[in-house]
């Protein structure tokens, strides 16, 4: 394991400088640039189970897990075998393959409220398509989203979107005309009265409400006890479509996602990440009444050459089959170990006299450098990002790889060990000492 004095950065720094000459910021997704935490971003070259190694051969315990999907860890043998087997038959055909229906069957078995599913290549495509479908179904224009919730980088959704936008301090995005967002209503999360007011103001005009049932893009922020039930009742009353964005939570917080955990049935569900076994994939699904509006059956058009890519379908099948067969073992284990990790680090902060609050749902969690509970974007934004940056850098130097942003959820997987947890808590004690001294 890397230590404070031994972490090398020369190769990663060289690779970063090379990338910056050809790629904006040297990265293909902004948070990877470490702008909000400082220091040299590691260039990861391999991973196994719960650990990764960078170009300088530093070893890390990984709590990013490719932003959630690697619930079975890096380089899971069954997933790798499935990918290799599929690749040997060809990487892409732009035509239907048997594995698409295989994965669809697995997804639908876990989400009984869904009767049909359409695969796409990213979570952004999934949410964009679900909203288009909701508008087609309701014949309405307005959509409701929540401050701090990120649903991909489609123009109409980059309104108070949290995540990378919050990390970089960008108030939306350049290049998005106001006309594209004029029908987007952004409301505070966990505030039902604000949703009631919106439905009153835009009577019979709201097509859908889209929500992360457990927010992962302003840090991990769970819904209040009555919030999701309230959204379900309001949308049913107003005949609007309720969309659960389960790109992060699907198959992670429970086998059937947040809707199984909270026993709420949305009209449409969007997924990604984990259903491709770590390969690029997304999906949206719901009842026949809505999904039959999607082309070629209906008038709502959406297409993609790489949708249902055979490599992603094979990897997803291998992943979900294991989760289904081992769910009685995996999910209780994730709950237990995540609790020990999050509580252990929180206790270390208390002992060090560092103000810290924490949120966790299953194996999704965030430590906020904040002396008050975090329940929405307003409270999350009051976190001390400078202190988080110092904490993050110390943890990285001591071999712990956390999301490089105060406003991103961290994840634990089934391959994390008790030794990993204890090493992480020990590193946190050192990090809190560094935070206090600076």
BELPEVEN-V508814 format. One record per helix or strand of 2 or more residues. SS is the DSSP state (h for helix, s for strand). FROM is the first residue (numbers start at 0). TO is the last residue. If there is no record, write none. Layout:
<<SS & FROM & TO> <SS & FROM & TO>>
This chain:
<<h & 9 & 19> <h & 23 & 25> <h & 29 & 32> <s & 43 & 48> <s & 50 & 53> <s & 58 & 61> <h & 76 & 86> <h & 97 & 109> <s & 115 & 119> <h & 122 & 137> <s & 141 & 145> <h & 154 & 156> <h & 162 & 167> <h & 177 & 180> <s & 183 & 186> <h & 191 & 200> <s & 205 & 210> <s & 213 & 214> <s & 220 & 221> <h & 226 & 237> <s & 240 & 244> <h & 256 & 261> <s & 267 & 271> <h & 272 & 275> <s & 281 & 285> <h & 287 & 290> <h & 309 & 351> <s & 356 & 360> <s & 363 & 367> <h & 376 & 379> <h & 384 & 396> <s & 399 & 400> <s & 409 & 410> <h & 417 & 436>>
